[in-house]
Amino acid sequence: MEAGDVPDIHESLDRNGIPKPMAYIARCWEENKTGKRVTLAAFVNGGFAGWLHLLAKSYYPDFAEKGIPEINNFDVIPPMRRRGIGSALMDAAEKIAFETYGIVGIGVGLYASYGSAQRIYARRGYIPDGRGITYNNEVVEPGSTVRVDDELVLYMTKNPG
């Protein structure tokens, strides 16, 4: 990702039904400059196709305490899906994570819209971290009630090899 990509990414995500505030995308760029994240963006024929972020310090407390970087906010725009773009982004992020940290983590939502991501991560060798599901990055205790939305997540990790 480069500074000039910010408006193109914003417009393309918005046009493809994946709205992200311009301020968020600009913050991502700023965090790239400070090393808080690495944003990998894919372009096809000069047009934005997808992105993901590797957070040096995860928002998930267990990953943060253990120094596990997190792949975060992974989007490939619908017309570009099933072309290997997501796999290429994941390959690049995993390579960076393994070389720098020796491990990588990811969280995945638990309702049907995340079904393809759940299957992709399992095929790529990600395994649950063993802490159960989380809501807003806090472990959900047995017997509790939570809302099923984007904050209900299962975190997983992958080691090289």
N, C-alpha and C positions, 0 to 999 in steps of 0.2 A: 504494500500500500504506500502511496505517495500523497503528498498534500493535495495535488491537483485531482486526485481520485475522489475526494470527498463529495463534491456535488454530483458527479456521475453515479456514484454508488447510491446516494440518497434517492436520486430520481429513478434509477432502475429498480431499486427495491420497492419504492412506492408504486411505480407503474405495474409491478408484478405482484401486488397484494401482500407485500412483506414490509409494511411501513416501519421505519425507524426514524426517530427525530434527527434532524440535521445536527443538533447539538451533541447527540450521542456519537454520531459518526465522526464529527470533528474531535470529540474527546478521545475516541479510539486512536486517531492519528497522533494526538498529543501524547498519549500513553505509549505509542510506539517510539517516540523520540526519547522518552525517559526510561525505556526498557521494562515498563510495567506489563506490556503486552507486545506480541508480534501479531500483526494482522496480515494474513495472506489473502490476496485477492486474485481471482482468476478473470481473465479477459479473453473473449473469443472475437476475432475480427474487429478488435478495437472496442468492443462493447463489454460491459461488466456482466459476468456470468455467475459469480458466487464469491463467498469469502468465509473465513473462519478466523478465530482469534486464539492464540495461545497465551493464557494469563500466567505470568511468572508466579503470582500469588493468587491462588483461588479464593473466591468468596465463600466457598464451602470450608468451614472451620477445620474439619479433619484433614483435608488436603493441605490447607495452609500450614497447619501445625507440623505436618510431615514433609513439607517442602515439595509437594506434588503439583506440578503445573497442570492447568486445566484447559482443555480444548473447549471453547465457549462460543456461543452465538454463531452456529454453523448454518449458512444459508446458500443454497444454489437456486437461482431463479427458475421457475417451472419450465420455461421453454428450453432450458439448458440441461435439465436433468436426464439421467440415464446415458450420459456421454462420457463418463469417466472423470468429470471435473471434480466431483466430491471426493472420489478416491485419490486423485492427484493432490488435492488440498490436504486430505488426511495424511497421505504419505509424507508430504513435506513437513507438516506440523509434528508428526511422530518422530521424524528424523531429527528435527531441532530438539524436541523434548528428550529423546533418548541420548543424544550427544551431550546435552547440557545437564540433565537431571537423572537420567537412567530409568525413567518411568514417566507415564503420562496418565492423566485422569480425564474423565468426561462424565457429564450428567445427561440423562435422557428423561424426557417426560413420559408419563405413564398412561396416557389415553390414546385412542386409536390414531389420531393424527401423527403420532410419533412412531407408529408401527414399523415403517420402513427404516427409520433411524435405529430402532431397537434391534432389528434384524442385521443391519449393516454392522453395528458395533459388535454384536455377538460373532458374526463371521470374521471380523477383524481381530478377534481374540480378547476383547474387553471382558472382564469378569466383575461382578458386583464386589464392592469394597467390604461387604459383610456387615454393614451398619444398618441395613434396611432402607426404607424409603425416607425421604426428607420432605419437609414443606418449609419454604423460605429458608433453606439451608440448615434447618434444625431437624434432627431425627424425630420421626413420628412414633410416639409411644403406643404400645398396644392398648386398644380400647378407646383411643381418642378419635375425634372426628375432624377431618380436613376437607377442604374444598378441592375438587378435581379441576385443576387448571395448570398453567405453565409452571407454577411453583412446586408442584408435586413431582419429585424427581428421584430417580435411582442413580447413584453415583457408582462409577466403575473405573477400574484401572487396567493398564496394560504395561507389561514389561517387554523389553526387546527380545527378539528371538522367536 
